[in-house]
Amino acid sequence: MLHIGCHLSPSGGLAAMGRDALRIGADTFQFFTRNPRGSRAKAIDEADAAALQALQAEHGFWPTVAHAPYTLNPCSSDARVREFAALTMEDDLKRLNQLPCGLYNFHPGSHTGQGIEAGIRLTAALITEMLSCVQSDTVLLIETMSGQGSEIGGTLEQVADLIDRAGGSGRIGVCLDTCHVFAAGYDLKNDLDGVLEQFDRTIGLERLRAVHLNDSMQPCGSHRDRHAPVGKGEIGFEALLAVTRHEALRNLPFVLETPQPDLAGYAAEIATLKGA
């Protein structure tokens, strides 16, 4: 069975996201922990959180993914930006203890001219700090990136290095973004088995906890992060369908981050993928 959903807005409340997911045929979803371009976080309503948890239990939801705001850059050359990332991530992880979630996805950051090695060292230091200062069962998911600009995490080796430098805790996982890894040069379209074998050798498939299912507007190896609707990009529908059906991935939560005007667009993508 395919466990799939999309990114949903928490503006109407937590339980409302669960109801929206059911309405579009989803059994998982992703949401931002706070304004994705800012720093404000809405207070958690305990009754609302309990209502979401009850709904998820009743309908057999797969794990839900919380996404850190885009403003986090744990390896910036600016110490104030790194401090903001630490304060925000710590607050997010504490808040997530109140929610039926379990997975916290974040971009590993951009080194802003310091170099890959410095970027990995700084982001690994933040992960280590979060694991020690916040008692939680939440798994921190490092998202695979396209290698655009000064991003770190654009190769599987960099992600593995991040995990190793952060101590290799079982609370560190990976979210594979299909658009990002394709743009980074991993050809999911023509060699899915080879890419997953490389992932297993480099990182270990046991750390793969979620998949962002997105097509790519740009070709393999472009290092440009441009999402496209499923089947409307360079990866293509058949290749992305194969990702969802692969033995090593099929029990993971899949999250669509494709450009859609409304929930009806996501409902159509979900129905097509489930029915194929």
C-alpha positions as CSV (number, residue, x, y, z in Angstrom):
1,M,0.0,0.0,0.0
2,L,1.3,3.5,-0.9
3,H,1.5,5.8,2.1
4,I,1.3,9.3,0.6
5,G,0.3,12.8,1.3
6,C,1.4,16.4,0.6
7,H,2.4,19.6,2.4
8,L,-0.5,21.1,4.3
9,S,-1.1,24.4,6.0
10,P,-1.6,24.4,9.7
11,S,-3.4,27.7,9.6
12,G,-6.8,26.1,10.3
13,G,-5.4,24.0,13.2
14,L,-3.8,20.6,13.6
15,A,-6.9,18.4,13.4
16,A,-8.0,20.3,10.3
17,M,-4.8,19.2,8.6
18,G,-5.7,15.6,9.3
19,R,-9.2,16.1,7.9
20,D,-7.7,17.8,4.8
21,A,-5.4,14.8,4.3
22,L,-8.3,12.3,4.5
23,R,-10.3,14.4,2.0
24,I,-7.6,14.2,-0.6
25,G,-7.0,10.4,-0.1
26,A,-3.8,10.9,2.0
27,D,-2.7,8.9,5.1
28,T,0.3,11.2,5.9
29,F,1.2,14.8,5.4
30,Q,3.9,17.4,6.1
31,F,3.6,20.8,7.7
32,F,5.8,23.8,8.6
33,T,6.5,24.1,12.3
34,R,6.2,27.9,12.0
35,N,6.2,30.6,9.3
36,P,8.5,29.2,6.6
37,R,10.0,32.6,5.9
38,G,9.9,34.0,9.4
39,S,10.4,33.0,13.0
40,R,6.9,33.1,14.6
41,A,5.3,29.9,15.9
42,K,1.7,29.5,16.7
43,A,0.9,28.2,20.2
44,I,-0.1,24.6,20.3
45,D,-3.6,23.9,21.4
46,E,-3.5,20.7,23.5
47,A,-7.0,19.7,22.7
48,D,-6.4,20.3,19.0
49,A,-3.2,18.1,19.1
50,A,-5.2,15.4,20.9
51,A,-7.9,15.5,18.3
52,L,-5.3,15.1,15.5
53,Q,-3.8,12.2,17.3
54,A,-7.1,10.5,17.7
55,L,-8.0,11.0,14.0
56,Q,-4.6,9.6,13.0
57,A,-5.0,6.5,15.2
58,E,-8.6,5.9,13.9
59,H,-7.6,6.1,10.3
60,G,-4.2,4.4,10.5
61,F,-2.1,7.3,9.4
62,W,1.6,6.8,8.6
63,P,4.2,9.0,10.3
64,T,3.7,12.7,9.8
65,V,6.6,15.0,8.9
66,A,7.2,18.4,10.5
67,H,9.4,20.7,8.3
68,A,11.7,23.4,9.8
69,P,11.4,26.9,8.3
70,Y,13.5,27.8,5.3
71,T,15.1,30.6,7.4
72,L,17.2,28.1,9.3
73,N,20.9,28.0,8.2
74,P,22.9,26.1,10.8
75,C,26.2,26.6,8.9
76,S,26.0,30.3,8.0
77,S,29.2,32.4,8.3
78,D,27.1,34.8,10.4
79,A,27.1,33.7,14.1
80,R,23.7,35.4,14.7
81,V,22.1,33.3,11.9
82,R,23.6,30.1,13.4
83,E,22.2,31.2,16.9
84,F,18.8,31.7,15.4
85,A,18.9,28.3,13.9
86,A,19.8,26.7,17.2
87,L,17.1,28.6,19.2
88,T,14.5,27.8,16.5
89,M,15.3,24.1,16.2
90,E,15.4,23.7,20.0
91,D,12.0,25.3,20.3
92,D,10.6,23.2,17.5
93,L,11.8,20.0,19.0
94,K,10.3,20.8,22.4
95,R,7.0,21.7,20.8
96,L,7.0,18.5,18.7
97,N,6.9,16.5,22.0
98,Q,3.3,17.7,22.2
99,L,2.4,16.5,18.7
100,P,1.8,13.1,17.1
101,C,4.6,13.6,14.6
102,G,8.0,11.9,15.2
103,L,9.9,13.2,12.2
104,Y,11.5,16.7,11.9
105,N,12.9,17.5,8.5
106,F,15.4,20.3,7.9
107,H,17.7,21.6,5.2
108,P,21.4,21.2,6.3
109,G,22.2,24.7,5.2
110,S,24.5,26.8,3.0
111,H,28.1,27.4,4.0
112,T,28.0,30.9,2.5
113,G,31.6,30.9,1.3
114,Q,33.3,29.1,4.2
115,G,33.6,25.8,2.2
116,I,31.9,22.4,2.4
117,E,34.1,21.1,5.2
118,A,33.3,24.1,7.5
119,G,29.6,23.8,6.6
120,I,29.4,20.2,7.5
121,R,31.3,20.8,10.8
122,L,28.9,23.6,11.9
123,T,25.7,21.8,11.0
124,A,26.9,18.6,12.7
125,A,27.7,20.6,15.8
126,L,24.1,21.9,15.8
127,I,22.7,18.4,15.4
128,T,24.8,17.2,18.3
129,E,23.7,20.1,20.5
130,M,20.0,19.4,19.7
131,L,20.3,15.7,20.5
132,S,21.9,16.5,23.9
133,C,19.7,19.4,25.0
134,V,16.3,18.2,24.0
135,Q,14.9,14.9,25.3
136,S,12.7,13.6,22.6
137,D,11.8,10.6,20.5
138,T,11.6,12.8,17.4
139,V,14.0,11.8,14.6
140,L,15.9,14.6,12.9
141,L,15.8,14.2,9.2
142,I,18.6,15.6,7.1
143,E,17.1,16.4,3.7
144,T,19.1,15.5,0.6
145,M,19.9,18.7,-1.4
146,S,20.6,19.5,-5.0
147,G,24.0,21.1,-4.4
148,Q,22.8,24.5,-5.6
149,G,25.1,27.4,-4.7
150,S,26.8,26.8,-1.4
151,E,24.4,24.2,-0.1
152,I,25.8,21.3,1.8
153,G,24.1,17.9,1.6
154,G,24.3,17.8,-2.2
155,T,26.1,14.4,-2.2
156,L,25.4,11.2,-0.3
157,E,28.9,11.4,1.1
158,Q,28.3,14.8,2.6
159,V,25.1,13.5,4.3
160,A,27.0,10.5,5.6
161,D,29.7,12.8,6.9
162,L,27.1,15.0,8.7
163,I,25.7,11.9,10.4
164,D,29.1,10.6,11.4
165,R,30.3,13.9,12.8
166,A,27.1,14.3,14.8
167,G,27.8,11.0,16.5
168,G,25.7,8.6,14.4
169,S,22.8,8.6,16.8
170,G,19.7,6.6,16.0
171,R,17.7,9.8,16.2
172,I,19.4,11.0,13.0
173,G,17.6,10.0,9.7
174,V,17.4,11.1,6.1
175,C,14.6,12.5,3.9
176,L,15.3,11.7,0.3
177,D,14.0,14.4,-2.1
178,T,13.6,13.0,-5.6
179,C,14.0,16.3,-7.3
180,H,17.0,17.3,-5.3
181,V,18.9,14.0,-5.7
182,F,18.2,13.9,-9.4
183,A,19.4,17.5,-9.8
184,A,22.4,16.6,-7.7
185,G,23.3,13.9,-10.4
186,Y,21.8,10.7,-9.0
187,D,19.8,9.3,-12.0
188,L,16.7,7.9,-10.4
189,K,15.1,7.8,-13.8
190,N,17.5,5.3,-15.4
191,D,19.2,3.7,-12.5
192,L,17.0,3.7,-9.4
193,D,18.5,0.4,-8.1
194,G,22.0,1.8,-8.5
195,V,21.2,5.0,-6.6
196,L,19.6,3.1,-3.7
197,E,22.5,0.7,-3.6
198,Q,24.9,3.7,-3.4
199,F,22.7,5.2,-0.7
200,D,22.8,2.0,1.3
201,R,26.6,1.7,1.0
202,T,27.2,5.3,1.9
203,I,24.5,6.1,4.5
204,G,22.5,2.9,5.1
205,L,18.9,2.5,4.0
206,E,17.9,2.0,7.6
207,R,18.3,5.8,8.1
208,L,15.9,6.6,5.2
209,R,12.7,7.6,7.0
210,A,10.7,9.7,4.5
211,V,10.6,10.7,0.8
212,H,9.7,14.0,-0.8
213,L,8.2,12.9,-4.1
214,N,8.8,15.6,-6.7
215,D,9.5,15.8,-10.4
216,S,12.3,18.1,-11.6
217,M,12.0,20.9,-14.0
218,Q,15.8,20.7,-14.6
219,P,17.9,17.7,-16.0
220,C,19.9,15.3,-14.0
221,G,23.1,16.9,-12.6
222,S,21.9,20.5,-13.1
223,H,22.3,21.3,-9.4
224,R,19.1,23.5,-9.7
225,D,16.3,23.0,-7.3
226,R,13.1,23.4,-9.4
227,H,10.2,21.1,-8.5
228,A,7.6,20.0,-11.1
229,P,4.3,18.1,-10.8
230,V,4.6,14.4,-11.0
231,G,5.0,13.4,-14.6
232,K,5.6,16.9,-15.8
233,G,9.3,17.1,-15.4
234,E,12.6,15.4,-16.4
235,I,12.2,12.4,-14.1
236,G,8.8,11.5,-15.4
237,F,5.8,9.6,-14.1
238,E,7.0,6.0,-14.6
239,A,10.3,6.6,-12.8
240,L,8.6,8.3,-9.8
241,L,6.0,5.5,-9.7
242,A,8.9,3.0,-9.6
243,V,10.2,5.0,-6.6
244,T,6.9,4.5,-4.7
245,R,6.8,0.8,-5.6
246,H,10.4,-0.1,-4.8
247,E,10.8,-2.8,-2.1
248,A,13.2,-0.7,-0.1
249,L,11.0,2.4,0.0
250,R,7.4,1.3,-0.2
251,N,6.7,1.4,3.6
252,L,8.0,5.0,3.9
253,P,5.8,8.1,4.1
254,F,5.8,9.9,0.7
255,V,5.2,13.6,0.7
256,L,4.3,15.6,-2.4
257,E,5.9,19.1,-2.6
258,T,4.9,19.6,-6.2
259,P,3.6,23.0,-7.4
260,Q,-0.2,22.8,-7.3
261,P,-2.7,25.6,-7.1
262,D,-4.9,23.9,-4.5
263,L,-5.6,20.6,-2.7
264,A,-7.5,19.3,-5.7
265,G,-4.3,19.2,-7.6
266,Y,-2.7,17.0,-4.9
267,A,-5.8,14.8,-4.7
268,A,-5.4,14.1,-8.4
269,E,-1.7,13.3,-8.1
270,I,-2.4,11.0,-5.1
271,A,-5.3,9.2,-6.9
272,T,-3.2,8.7,-10.1
273,L,-0.2,7.3,-8.1
274,K,-2.4,5.0,-6.1
275,G,-4.3,3.8,-9.1
276,A,-1.4,3.1,-11.4
